[in-house]
Amino acid sequence: MEKKNVNKVVFVVAVVALVLLTVFIVQNADKITVSFFGWDFSLPTSVLIIATFVIGFLGGLIFDAVLAYRARKRKHNEQLMKDYIQRVEQENLELKEKEMENDVKKLDINNFGSNTVV
């Protein structure tokens, strides 16, 4: 689909959504009284429903952002641990090689005196 066609579709969907929202607001204009922790306030039903939707939507976005952050952090920590393990294994390998070289040198020194002919 071309970009112009996509823009037209988005525009049409936005207009339809705006019309539906307007109809919803007009049909739910009756005021209701809401009590919350000792506060009493009156507002149209449509405002309360839309506010509840927006608060829930924002809460979902925040929850999703927290989960995504934790997942990225966990992945980063796993990579750090893999790098650390690889570095430690490399250091252990280098130490074993040095130990083997030292053992070979000790053997050469110890065997040097036993190879002499009397």
C-alpha positions in Angstrom: 0.0 0.0 0.0 1.3 3.4 -0.9 2.0 6.0 1.8 -0.8 8.3 0.5 -3.3 5.5 0.8 -2.2 4.7 4.3 -2.6 8.3 5.3 -6.1 8.4 3.8 -7.0 5.2 5.8 -5.7 6.7 9.0 -7.6 9.9 8.4 -10.8 8.1 7.7 -10.4 5.9 10.8 -9.7 9.0 13.0 -12.8 10.8 11.7 -15.0 7.8 12.3 -13.5 7.4 15.9 -14.1 11.2 16.5 -17.7 10.9 15.3 -18.3 7.8 17.5 -16.8 9.6 20.5 -19.0 12.7 19.9 -22.1 10.5 19.8 -21.0 8.7 23.0 -20.5 12.0 24.8 -23.8 13.4 23.7 -25.8 10.3 24.6 -24.1 10.1 28.1 -24.3 13.7 29.2 -26.3 12.8 32.4 -24.4 13.9 35.5 -23.6 11.4 38.2 -22.2 12.0 41.7 -19.0 10.2 42.5 -17.7 9.7 46.1 -14.1 8.8 46.5 -12.3 9.0 49.9 -14.7 11.6 51.3 -14.7 13.7 48.1 -18.0 14.1 46.3 -18.1 15.5 42.8 -20.5 15.5 40.0 -19.6 15.0 36.4 -21.1 13.6 33.2 -21.1 9.9 32.7 -19.2 10.1 29.5 -16.4 12.1 31.2 -16.1 9.5 34.0 -16.0 6.6 31.5 -13.4 8.3 29.2 -11.3 9.3 32.3 -11.4 5.7 33.5 -10.4 4.4 30.1 -7.5 6.9 29.9 -6.3 6.1 33.4 -6.4 2.4 32.6 -4.6 2.9 29.3 -1.8 4.9 31.0 -1.6 2.3 33.8 -1.1 -0.4 31.1 1.6 1.6 29.4 3.5 2.2 32.6 3.2 -1.5 33.5 4.4 -2.5 30.1 7.3 -0.1 30.3 8.3 -1.5 33.7 8.2 -5.1 32.3 10.2 -4.1 29.2 12.8 -2.3 31.4 13.2 -5.4 33.6 13.5 -7.7 30.6 16.3 -5.5 29.1 18.1 -5.3 32.5 17.8 -9.1 32.9 19.2 -9.6 29.4 22.0 -7.1 30.1 22.9 -8.9 33.3 22.9 -12.3 31.6 25.3 -10.9 29.0 27.6 -9.5 31.7 27.6 -12.9 33.5 28.4 -14.7 30.3 31.3 -12.3 29.6 32.5 -12.7 33.2 32.4 -16.5 33.0 34.3 -16.4 29.7 37.0 -14.1 31.1 37.4 -16.3 34.2 37.7 -19.4 32.1 40.3 -17.8 29.9 42.3 -16.7 33.0 42.1 -20.3 34.3 43.3 -21.6 31.0 46.2 -19.2 31.0 47.1 -20.1 34.6 47.0 -23.9 33.8 49.3 -23.2 30.8 51.8 -21.3 33.1 51.7 -24.1 35.7 52.4 -26.7 33.0 55.3 -24.6 31.7 56.7 -24.3 35.3 56.3 -28.1 35.8 58.2 -28.7 32.6 61.0 -26.4 33.7 61.2 -28.1 37.1 61.3 -31.5 35.3 64.1 -30.3 33.0 66.1 -28.9 36.0 65.6 -32.1 38.0 66.4 -34.4 35.1 69.5 -32.3 34.1 71.6 -33.7 37.0 70.5 -37.3 36.5 71.6 -37.4 32.8 75.2 -36.8 33.6 77.6 -39.7 33.1 80.0 -40.5 35.9 
